[in-house]
Amino acid sequence: MYLVVFRSRKRADMDGAAYAADAAAMEAAAAAMPGYLSFKSYVAADGQTVAISEWADQAAARGWGRHEEHRRVQARGREDYYDGYTLFAAGDVRIHRFGRQD
């Protein structure tokens, strides 16, 4: 598994409707990519957002990074949506799970 964590802070003056439309389109496009496993996003009380995507391997994650429409929306994000962001990517992921069985 290859894990990508995208931590961001959005601009106060951004177009929220345009952002939501782009985010929904990118989530659907990512889900159609080979090697896609999952995606979740969370918003903290202070407004910081964390998005986590899981991929089968690094090649799949990089394929998403090179996806033409994704690259266009990334550029729009830098221009119109984000004050700043940090992307973390890791391929040597340790996984520990706990879950109660009902």
Backbone as XML, in Angstrom:
<?xml version="1.0"?>
<chain id="A" units="angstrom">
  <residue number="1" name="MET">
    <atom name="N" x="0.837" y="-1.174" z="0.000"/>
    <atom name="CA" x="0.000" y="0.000" z="0.000"/>
    <atom name="C" x="0.885" y="1.241" z="0.000"/>
  </residue>
  <residue number="2" name="TYR">
    <atom name="N" x="0.390" y="2.285" z="-0.641"/>
    <atom name="CA" x="1.069" y="3.581" z="-0.694"/>
    <atom name="C" x="0.090" y="4.617" z="-0.164"/>
  </residue>
  <residue number="3" name="LEU">
    <atom name="N" x="0.525" y="5.414" z="0.777"/>
    <atom name="CA" x="-0.331" y="6.363" z="1.461"/>
    <atom name="C" x="0.054" y="7.796" z="1.087"/>
  </residue>
  <residue number="4" name="VAL">
    <atom name="N" x="-0.946" y="8.626" z="0.769"/>
    <atom name="CA" x="-0.729" y="10.045" z="0.480"/>
    <atom name="C" x="-1.604" y="10.854" z="1.432"/>
  </residue>
  <residue number="5" name="VAL">
    <atom name="N" x="-0.965" y="11.777" z="2.156"/>
    <atom name="CA" x="-1.671" y="12.662" z="3.084"/>
    <atom name="C" x="-1.485" y="14.089" z="2.586"/>
  </residue>
  <residue number="6" name="PHE">
    <atom name="N" x="-2.595" y="14.778" z="2.373"/>
    <atom name="CA" x="-2.600" y="16.151" z="1.873"/>
    <atom name="C" x="-3.179" y="17.044" z="2.967"/>
  </residue>
  <residue number="7" name="ARG">
    <atom name="N" x="-2.327" y="17.853" z="3.578"/>
    <atom name="CA" x="-2.747" y="18.760" z="4.652"/>
    <atom name="C" x="-2.789" y="20.168" z="4.076"/>
  </residue>
  <residue number="8" name="SER">
    <atom name="N" x="-3.906" y="20.880" z="4.268"/>
    <atom name="CA" x="-4.052" y="22.186" z="3.626"/>
    <atom name="C" x="-4.795" y="23.182" z="4.499"/>
  </residue>
  <residue number="9" name="ARG">
    <atom name="N" x="-4.618" y="24.424" z="4.117"/>
    <atom name="CA" x="-5.373" y="25.522" z="4.692"/>
    <atom name="C" x="-5.936" y="26.325" z="3.530"/>
  </residue>
  <residue number="10" name="LYS">
    <atom name="N" x="-7.251" y="26.478" z="3.524"/>
    <atom name="CA" x="-7.914" y="27.164" z="2.405"/>
    <atom name="C" x="-7.925" y="28.673" z="2.603"/>
  </residue>
  <residue number="11" name="ARG">
    <atom name="N" x="-8.000" y="29.394" z="1.501"/>
    <atom name="CA" x="-8.104" y="30.851" z="1.531"/>
    <atom name="C" x="-9.479" y="31.258" z="2.048"/>
  </residue>
  <residue number="12" name="ALA">
    <atom name="N" x="-9.547" y="32.300" z="2.830"/>
    <atom name="CA" x="-10.820" y="32.783" z="3.370"/>
    <atom name="C" x="-11.730" y="33.300" z="2.267"/>
  </residue>
  <residue number="13" name="ASP">
    <atom name="N" x="-11.146" y="33.799" z="1.179"/>
    <atom name="CA" x="-11.938" y="34.411" z="0.098"/>
    <atom name="C" x="-12.194" y="33.481" z="-1.080"/>
  </residue>
  <residue number="14" name="MET">
    <atom name="N" x="-11.962" y="32.195" z="-0.908"/>
    <atom name="CA" x="-12.140" y="31.274" z="-2.033"/>
    <atom name="C" x="-13.622" y="31.063" z="-2.349"/>
  </residue>
  <residue number="15" name="ASP">
    <atom name="N" x="-13.887" y="30.602" z="-3.557"/>
    <atom name="CA" x="-15.237" y="30.273" z="-4.002"/>
    <atom name="C" x="-15.557" y="28.859" z="-3.514"/>
  </residue>
  <residue number="16" name="GLY">
    <atom name="N" x="-16.319" y="28.758" z="-2.432"/>
    <atom name="CA" x="-16.612" y="27.464" z="-1.827"/>
    <atom name="C" x="-17.359" y="26.515" z="-2.738"/>
  </residue>
  <residue number="17" name="ALA">
    <atom name="N" x="-18.270" y="27.038" z="-3.549"/>
    <atom name="CA" x="-19.032" y="26.182" z="-4.468"/>
    <atom name="C" x="-18.126" y="25.606" z="-5.551"/>
  </residue>
  <residue number="18" name="ALA">
    <atom name="N" x="-17.227" y="26.424" z="-6.074"/>
    <atom name="CA" x="-16.296" y="25.954" z="-7.103"/>
    <atom name="C" x="-15.356" y="24.902" z="-6.521"/>
  </residue>
  <residue number="19" name="TYR">
    <atom name="N" x="-14.879" y="25.145" z="-5.297"/>
    <atom name="CA" x="-14.011" y="24.173" z="-4.636"/>
    <atom name="C" x="-14.737" y="22.845" z="-4.446"/>
  </residue>
  <residue number="20" name="ALA">
    <atom name="N" x="-15.967" y="22.889" z="-3.946"/>
    <atom name="CA" x="-16.739" y="21.665" z="-3.712"/>
    <atom name="C" x="-16.952" y="20.891" z="-5.011"/>
  </residue>
  <residue number="21" name="ALA">
    <atom name="N" x="-17.236" y="21.599" z="-6.098"/>
    <atom name="CA" x="-17.438" y="20.937" z="-7.389"/>
    <atom name="C" x="-16.144" y="20.282" z="-7.862"/>
  </residue>
  <residue number="22" name="ASP">
    <atom name="N" x="-15.028" y="20.994" z="-7.750"/>
    <atom name="CA" x="-13.741" y="20.418" z="-8.150"/>
    <atom name="C" x="-13.383" y="19.226" z="-7.273"/>
  </residue>
  <residue number="23" name="ALA">
    <atom name="N" x="-13.611" y="19.338" z="-5.968"/>
    <atom name="CA" x="-13.285" y="18.239" z="-5.058"/>
    <atom name="C" x="-14.105" y="17.000" z="-5.379"/>
  </residue>
  <residue number="24" name="ALA">
    <atom name="N" x="-15.381" y="17.160" z="-5.650"/>
    <atom name="CA" x="-16.235" y="16.012" z="-5.996"/>
    <atom name="C" x="-15.791" y="15.372" z="-7.300"/>
  </residue>
  <residue number="25" name="ALA">
    <atom name="N" x="-15.451" y="16.195" z="-8.284"/>
    <atom name="CA" x="-14.990" y="15.666" z="-9.572"/>
    <atom name="C" x="-13.675" y="14.911" z="-9.413"/>
  </residue>
  <residue number="26" name="MET">
    <atom name="N" x="-12.776" y="15.431" z="-8.589"/>
    <atom name="CA" x="-11.481" y="14.776" z="-8.393"/>
    <atom name="C" x="-11.631" y="13.487" z="-7.595"/>
  </residue>
  <residue number="27" name="GLU">
    <atom name="N" x="-12.541" y="13.463" z="-6.637"/>
    <atom name="CA" x="-12.765" y="12.235" z="-5.881"/>
    <atom name="C" x="-13.293" y="11.134" z="-6.802"/>
  </residue>
  <residue number="28" name="ALA">
    <atom name="N" x="-14.212" y="11.475" z="-7.687"/>
    <atom name="CA" x="-14.755" y="10.494" z="-8.637"/>
    <atom name="C" x="-13.683" y="10.040" z="-9.624"/>
  </residue>
  <residue number="29" name="ALA">
    <atom name="N" x="-12.876" y="10.966" z="-10.115"/>
    <atom name="CA" x="-11.817" y="10.610" z="-11.069"/>
    <atom name="C" x="-10.768" y="9.721" z="-10.408"/>
  </residue>
  <residue number="30" name="ALA">
    <atom name="N" x="-10.386" y="10.040" z="-9.179"/>
    <atom name="CA" x="-9.392" y="9.227" z="-8.467"/>
    <atom name="C" x="-9.909" y="7.805" z="-8.267"/>
  </residue>
  <residue number="31" name="ALA">
    <atom name="N" x="-11.175" y="7.684" z="-7.905"/>
    <atom name="CA" x="-11.763" y="6.355" z="-7.654"/>
    <atom name="C" x="-11.760" y="5.484" z="-8.900"/>
  </residue>
  <residue number="32" name="ALA">
    <atom name="N" x="-11.711" y="6.099" z="-10.074"/>
    <atom name="CA" x="-11.691" y="5.351" z="-11.335"/>
    <atom name="C" x="-10.280" y="4.966" z="-11.773"/>
  </residue>
  <residue number="33" name="MET">
    <atom name="N" x="-9.273" y="5.439" z="-11.054"/>
    <atom name="CA" x="-7.886" y="5.176" z="-11.433"/>
    <atom name="C" x="-7.453" y="3.772" z="-11.012"/>
  </residue>
  <residue number="34" name="PRO">
    <atom name="N" x="-6.614" y="3.125" z="-11.830"/>
    <atom name="CA" x="-6.062" y="1.827" z="-11.420"/>
    <atom name="C" x="-5.261" y="1.980" z="-10.129"/>
  </residue>
  <residue number="35" name="GLY">
    <atom name="N" x="-5.457" y="1.071" z="-9.205"/>
    <atom name="CA" x="-4.695" y="1.077" z="-7.969"/>
    <atom name="C" x="-5.282" y="1.913" z="-6.849"/>
  </residue>
  <residue number="36" name="TYR">
    <atom name="N" x="-6.385" y="2.609" z="-7.112"/>
    <atom name="CA" x="-7.048" y="3.400" z="-6.071"/>
    <atom name="C" x="-7.645" y="2.449" z="-5.036"/>
  </residue>
  <residue number="37" name="LEU">
    <atom name="N" x="-7.445" y="2.774" z="-3.753"/>
    <atom name="CA" x="-8.024" y="1.961" z="-2.683"/>
    <atom name="C" x="-9.062" y="2.723" z="-1.866"/>
  </residue>
  <residue number="38" name="SER">
    <atom name="N" x="-8.738" y="3.959" z="-1.447"/>
    <atom name="CA" x="-9.700" y="4.696" z="-0.630"/>
    <atom name="C" x="-9.321" y="6.168" z="-0.532"/>
  </residue>
  <residue number="39" name="PHE">
    <atom name="N" x="-10.291" y="6.971" z="-0.069"/>
    <atom name="CA" x="-10.079" y="8.400" z="0.158"/>
    <atom name="C" x="-10.995" y="8.858" z="1.287"/>
  </residue>
  <residue number="40" name="LYS">
    <atom name="N" x="-10.450" y="9.651" z="2.191"/>
    <atom name="CA" x="-11.216" y="10.288" z="3.264"/>
    <atom name="C" x="-10.635" y="11.671" z="3.485"/>
  </residue>
  <residue number="41" name="SER">
    <atom name="N" x="-11.495" y="12.615" z="3.881"/>
    <atom name="CA" x="-10.993" y="13.939" z="4.255"/>
    <atom name="C" x="-11.657" y="14.390" z="5.544"/>
  </residue>
  <residue number="42" name="TYR">
    <atom name="N" x="-10.920" y="15.215" z="6.279"/>
    <atom name="CA" x="-11.350" y="15.675" z="7.593"/>
    <atom name="C" x="-11.012" y="17.158" z="7.729"/>
  </residue>
  <residue number="43" name="VAL">
    <atom name="N" x="-11.873" y="17.874" z="8.456"/>
    <atom name="CA" x="-11.632" y="19.290" z="8.714"/>
    <atom name="C" x="-11.521" y="19.485" z="10.218"/>
  </residue>
  <residue number="44" name="ALA">
    <atom name="N" x="-10.431" y="20.102" z="10.665"/>
    <atom name="CA" x="-10.219" y="20.382" z="12.081"/>
    <atom name="C" x="-10.985" y="21.640" z="12.484"/>
  </residue>
  <residue number="45" name="ALA">
    <atom name="N" x="-11.150" y="21.833" z="13.772"/>
    <atom name="CA" x="-11.874" y="22.993" z="14.294"/>
    <atom name="C" x="-11.238" y="24.309" z="13.856"/>
  </residue>
  <residue number="46" name="ASP">
    <atom name="N" x="-9.917" y="24.312" z="13.646"/>
    <atom name="CA" x="-9.232" y="25.544" z="13.234"/>
    <atom name="C" x="-9.248" y="25.759" z="11.718"/>
  </residue>
  <residue number="47" name="GLY">
    <atom name="N" x="-9.941" y="24.878" z="10.981"/>
    <atom name="CA" x="-10.070" y="25.035" z="9.536"/>
    <atom name="C" x="-9.067" y="24.252" z="8.707"/>
  </residue>
  <residue number="48" name="GLN">
    <atom name="N" x="-8.052" y="23.695" z="9.342"/>
    <atom name="CA" x="-7.093" y="22.896" z="8.589"/>
    <atom name="C" x="-7.789" y="21.628" z="8.085"/>
  </residue>
  <residue number="49" name="THR">
    <atom name="N" x="-7.466" y="21.235" z="6.860"/>
    <atom name="CA" x="-8.042" y="20.047" z="6.245"/>
    <atom name="C" x="-6.956" y="19.000" z="6.045"/>
  </residue>
  <residue number="50" name="VAL">
    <atom name="N" x="-7.303" y="17.747" z="6.281"/>
    <atom name="CA" x="-6.406" y="16.632" z="6.009"/>
    <atom name="C" x="-7.154" y="15.651" z="5.118"/>
  </residue>
  <residue number="51" name="ALA">
    <atom name="N" x="-6.568" y="15.313" z="3.983"/>
    <atom name="CA" x="-7.134" y="14.324" z="3.067"/>
    <atom name="C" x="-6.151" y="13.161" z="2.974"/>
  </residue>
  <residue number="52" name="ILE">
    <atom name="N" x="-6.670" y="11.957" z="3.077"/>
    <atom name="CA" x="-5.838" y="10.756" z="3.054"/>
    <atom name="C" x="-6.304" y="9.862" z="1.918"/>
  </residue>
  <residue number="53" name="SER">
    <atom name="N" x="-5.385" y="9.531" z="1.032"/>
    <atom name="CA" x="-5.715" y="8.578" z="-0.029"/>
    <atom name="C" x="-4.775" y="7.383" z="0.063"/>
  </residue>
  <residue number="54" name="GLU">
    <atom name="N" x="-5.332" y="6.212" z="-0.219"/>
    <atom name="CA" x="-4.576" y="4.969" z="-0.204"/>
    <atom name="C" x="-4.543" y="4.407" z="-1.618"/>
  </residue>
  <residue number="55" name="TRP">
    <atom name="N" x="-3.376" y="3.949" z="-2.009"/>
    <atom name="CA" x="-3.145" y="3.414" z="-3.346"/>
    <atom name="C" x="-2.473" y="2.058" z="-3.245"/>
  </residue>
  <residue number="56" name="ALA">
    <atom name="N" x="-2.627" y="1.251" z="-4.251"/>
    <atom name="CA" x="-2.019" y="-0.085" z="-4.248"/>
    <atom name="C" x="-0.502" y="-0.006" z="-4.166"/>
  </residue>
  <residue number="57" name="ASP">
    <atom name="N" x="0.074" y="0.992" z="-4.836"/>
    <atom name="CA" x="1.524" y="1.141" z="-4.850"/>
    <atom name="C" x="1.892" y="2.553" z="-5.286"/>
  </residue>
  <residue number="58" name="GLN">
    <atom name="N" x="3.174" y="2.854" z="-5.260"/>
    <atom name="CA" x="3.653" y="4.183" z="-5.620"/>
    <atom name="C" x="3.317" y="4.531" z="-7.073"/>
  </residue>
  <residue number="59" name="ALA">
    <atom name="N" x="3.430" y="3.575" z="-7.960"/>
    <atom name="CA" x="3.130" y="3.836" z="-9.379"/>
    <atom name="C" x="1.687" y="4.300" z="-9.555"/>
  </residue>
  <residue number="60" name="ALA">
    <atom name="N" x="0.755" y="3.688" z="-8.825"/>
    <atom name="CA" x="-0.649" y="4.094" z="-8.921"/>
    <atom name="C" x="-0.838" y="5.515" z="-8.398"/>
  </residue>
  <residue number="61" name="ALA">
    <atom name="N" x="-0.217" y="5.840" z="-7.263"/>
    <atom name="CA" x="-0.326" y="7.189" z="-6.700"/>
    <atom name="C" x="0.288" y="8.223" z="-7.632"/>
  </residue>
  <residue number="62" name="ARG">
    <atom name="N" x="1.412" y="7.898" z="-8.218"/>
    <atom name="CA" x="2.053" y="8.829" z="-9.159"/>
    <atom name="C" x="1.228" y="8.978" z="-10.437"/>
  </residue>
  <residue number="63" name="GLY">
    <atom name="N" x="0.575" y="7.907" z="-10.845"/>
    <atom name="CA" x="-0.316" y="8.000" z="-12.007"/>
    <atom name="C" x="-1.425" y="9.007" z="-11.752"/>
  </residue>
  <residue number="64" name="TRP">
    <atom name="N" x="-1.978" y="8.992" z="-10.548"/>
    <atom name="CA" x="-2.986" y="9.976" z="-10.185"/>
    <atom name="C" x="-2.382" y="11.388" z="-10.172"/>
  </residue>
  <residue number="65" name="GLY">
    <atom name="N" x="-1.168" y="11.503" z="-9.690"/>
    <atom name="CA" x="-0.493" y="12.803" z="-9.675"/>
    <atom name="C" x="-0.279" y="13.371" z="-11.066"/>
  </residue>
  <residue number="66" name="ARG">
    <atom name="N" x="-0.177" y="12.503" z="-12.064"/>
    <atom name="CA" x="0.042" y="12.945" z="-13.454"/>
    <atom name="C" x="-1.247" y="13.025" z="-14.269"/>
  </residue>
  <residue number="67" name="HIS">
    <atom name="N" x="-2.363" y="12.644" z="-13.678"/>
    <atom name="CA" x="-3.651" y="12.681" z="-14.369"/>
    <atom name="C" x="-3.914" y="14.109" z="-14.855"/>
  </residue>
  <residue number="68" name="GLU">
    <atom name="N" x="-4.244" y="14.262" z="-16.144"/>
    <atom name="CA" x="-4.343" y="15.585" z="-16.765"/>
    <atom name="C" x="-5.334" y="16.518" z="-16.060"/>
  </residue>
  <residue number="69" name="GLU">
    <atom name="N" x="-6.526" y="16.063" z="-15.799"/>
    <atom name="CA" x="-7.526" y="16.914" z="-15.146"/>
    <atom name="C" x="-7.131" y="17.219" z="-13.705"/>
  </residue>
  <residue number="70" name="HIS">
    <atom name="N" x="-6.532" y="16.243" z="-13.027"/>
    <atom name="CA" x="-6.048" y="16.461" z="-11.666"/>
    <atom name="C" x="-4.986" y="17.558" z="-11.652"/>
  </residue>
  <residue number="71" name="ARG">
    <atom name="N" x="-4.073" y="17.531" z="-12.608"/>
    <atom name="CA" x="-3.034" y="18.564" z="-12.680"/>
    <atom name="C" x="-3.645" y="19.950" z="-12.916"/>
  </residue>
  <residue number="72" name="ARG">
    <atom name="N" x="-4.697" y="20.017" z="-13.717"/>
    <atom name="CA" x="-5.360" y="21.296" z="-13.966"/>
    <atom name="C" x="-5.995" y="21.817" z="-12.674"/>
  </residue>
  <residue number="73" name="VAL">
    <atom name="N" x="-6.648" y="20.930" z="-11.942"/>
    <atom name="CA" x="-7.297" y="21.337" z="-10.695"/>
    <atom name="C" x="-6.249" y="21.652" z="-9.620"/>
  </residue>
  <residue number="74" name="GLN">
    <atom name="N" x="-5.120" y="20.959" z="-9.625"/>
    <atom name="CA" x="-4.038" y="21.289" z="-8.699"/>
    <atom name="C" x="-3.582" y="22.736" z="-8.919"/>
  </residue>
  <residue number="75" name="ALA">
    <atom name="N" x="-3.400" y="23.114" z="-10.175"/>
    <atom name="CA" x="-2.984" y="24.487" z="-10.490"/>
    <atom name="C" x="-4.040" y="25.487" z="-10.031"/>
  </residue>
  <residue number="76" name="ARG">
    <atom name="N" x="-5.297" y="25.143" z="-10.246"/>
    <atom name="CA" x="-6.381" y="26.022" z="-9.789"/>
    <atom name="C" x="-6.366" y="26.134" z="-8.269"/>
  </residue>
  <residue number="77" name="GLY">
    <atom name="N" x="-6.071" y="25.044" z="-7.595"/>
    <atom name="CA" x="-5.980" y="25.065" z="-6.138"/>
    <atom name="C" x="-4.914" y="26.026" z="-5.644"/>
  </residue>
  <residue number="78" name="ARG">
    <atom name="N" x="-3.737" y="25.990" z="-6.264"/>
    <atom name="CA" x="-2.665" y="26.907" z="-5.872"/>
    <atom name="C" x="-3.048" y="28.358" z="-6.145"/>
  </residue>
  <residue number="79" name="GLU">
    <atom name="N" x="-3.764" y="28.568" z="-7.234"/>
    <atom name="CA" x="-4.153" y="29.927" z="-7.629"/>
    <atom name="C" x="-5.350" y="30.454" z="-6.832"/>
  </residue>
  <residue number="80" name="ASP">
    <atom name="N" x="-6.375" y="29.615" z="-6.641"/>
    <atom name="CA" x="-7.660" y="30.105" z="-6.139"/>
    <atom name="C" x="-8.101" y="29.593" z="-4.769"/>
  </residue>
  <residue number="81" name="TYR">
    <atom name="N" x="-7.616" y="28.421" z="-4.335"/>
    <atom name="CA" x="-8.207" y="27.783" z="-3.163"/>
    <atom name="C" x="-7.341" y="27.776" z="-1.906"/>
  </residue>
  <residue number="82" name="TYR">
    <atom name="N" x="-6.039" y="27.582" z="-2.046"/>
    <atom name="CA" x="-5.209" y="27.305" z="-0.874"/>
    <atom name="C" x="-4.311" y="28.475" z="-0.481"/>
  </residue>
  <residue number="83" name="ASP">
    <atom name="N" x="-4.218" y="28.681" z="0.856"/>
    <atom name="CA" x="-3.173" y="29.548" z="1.407"/>
    <atom name="C" x="-1.865" y="28.766" z="1.422"/>
  </residue>
  <residue number="84" name="GLY">
    <atom name="N" x="-1.952" y="27.473" z="1.641"/>
    <atom name="CA" x="-0.770" y="26.621" z="1.649"/>
    <atom name="C" x="-1.161" y="25.174" z="1.874"/>
  </residue>
  <residue number="85" name="TYR">
    <atom name="N" x="-0.236" y="24.277" z="1.538"/>
    <atom name="CA" x="-0.485" y="22.853" z="1.768"/>
    <atom name="C" x="0.829" y="22.107" z="1.889"/>
  </residue>
  <residue number="86" name="THR">
    <atom name="N" x="0.755" y="20.925" z="2.457"/>
    <atom name="CA" x="1.883" y="20.006" z="2.558"/>
    <atom name="C" x="1.383" y="18.641" z="2.118"/>
  </residue>
  <residue number="87" name="LEU">
    <atom name="N" x="2.160" y="17.962" z="1.300"/>
    <atom name="CA" x="1.822" y="16.624" z="0.840"/>
    <atom name="C" x="2.847" y="15.650" z="1.415"/>
  </residue>
  <residue number="88" name="PHE">
    <atom name="N" x="2.365" y="14.615" z="2.050"/>
    <atom name="CA" x="3.213" y="13.558" z="2.599"/>
    <atom name="C" x="2.895" y="12.279" z="1.827"/>
  </residue>
  <residue number="89" name="ALA">
    <atom name="N" x="3.929" y="11.551" z="1.407"/>
    <atom name="CA" x="3.727" y="10.293" z="0.694"/>
    <atom name="C" x="4.662" y="9.245" z="1.290"/>
  </residue>
  <residue number="90" name="ALA">
    <atom name="N" x="4.130" y="8.051" z="1.522"/>
    <atom name="CA" x="4.922" y="7.013" z="2.153"/>
    <atom name="C" x="4.546" y="5.644" z="1.609"/>
  </residue>
  <residue number="91" name="GLY">
    <atom name="N" x="5.558" y="4.896" z="1.254"/>
    <atom name="CA" x="5.326" y="3.563" z="0.729"/>
    <atom name="C" x="5.629" y="2.454" z="1.715"/>
  </residue>
  <residue number="92" name="ASP">
    <atom name="N" x="6.433" y="2.737" z="2.724"/>
    <atom name="CA" x="6.769" y="1.729" z="3.723"/>
    <atom name="C" x="5.908" y="1.992" z="4.945"/>
  </residue>
  <residue number="93" name="VAL">
    <atom name="N" x="4.631" y="1.666" z="4.805"/>
    <atom name="CA" x="3.637" y="2.004" z="5.821"/>
    <atom name="C" x="3.466" y="0.838" z="6.786"/>
  </residue>
  <residue number="94" name="ARG">
    <atom name="N" x="3.572" y="1.118" z="8.064"/>
    <atom name="CA" x="3.248" y="0.108" z="9.084"/>
    <atom name="C" x="1.780" y="0.247" z="9.410"/>
  </residue>
  <residue number="95" name="ILE">
    <atom name="N" x="1.095" y="-0.858" z="9.447"/>
    <atom name="CA" x="-0.341" y="-0.844" z="9.700"/>
    <atom name="C" x="-0.641" y="-1.697" z="10.929"/>
  </residue>
  <residue number="96" name="HIS">
    <atom name="N" x="-1.341" y="-1.108" z="11.870"/>
    <atom name="CA" x="-1.843" y="-1.828" z="13.038"/>
    <atom name="C" x="-3.345" y="-1.608" z="13.069"/>
  </residue>
  <residue number="97" name="ARG">
    <atom name="N" x="-4.091" y="-2.651" z="13.262"/>
    <atom name="CA" x="-5.546" y="-2.544" z="13.277"/>
    <atom name="C" x="-6.128" y="-3.094" z="14.567"/>
  </residue>
  <residue number="98" name="PHE">
    <atom name="N" x="-7.243" y="-2.524" z="14.950"/>
    <atom name="CA" x="-8.047" y="-3.037" z="16.043"/>
    <atom name="C" x="-9.492" y="-2.912" z="15.607"/>
  </residue>
  <residue number="99" name="GLY">
    <atom name="N" x="-10.286" y="-3.873" z="15.891"/>
    <atom name="CA" x="-11.707" y="-3.782" z="15.581"/>
    <atom name="C" x="-12.480" y="-4.827" z="16.351"/>
  </residue>
  <residue number="100" name="ARG">
    <atom name="N" x="-13.547" y="-4.391" z="16.959"/>
    <atom name="CA" x="-14.420" y="-5.321" z="17.658"/>
    <atom name="C" x="-15.321" y="-6.023" z="16.660"/>
  </residue>
  <residue number="101" name="GLN">
    <atom name="N" x="-15.529" y="-7.269" z="16.880"/>
    <atom name="CA" x="-16.440" y="-8.053" z="16.046"/>
    <atom name="C" x="-17.809" y="-8.034" z="16.699"/>
  </residue>
  <residue number="102" name="ASP">
    <atom name="N" x="-18.819" y="-7.673" z="15.955"/>
    <atom name="CA" x="-20.181" y="-7.641" z="16.501"/>
    <atom name="C" x="-20.812" y="-9.013" z="16.485"/>
  </residue>
</chain>
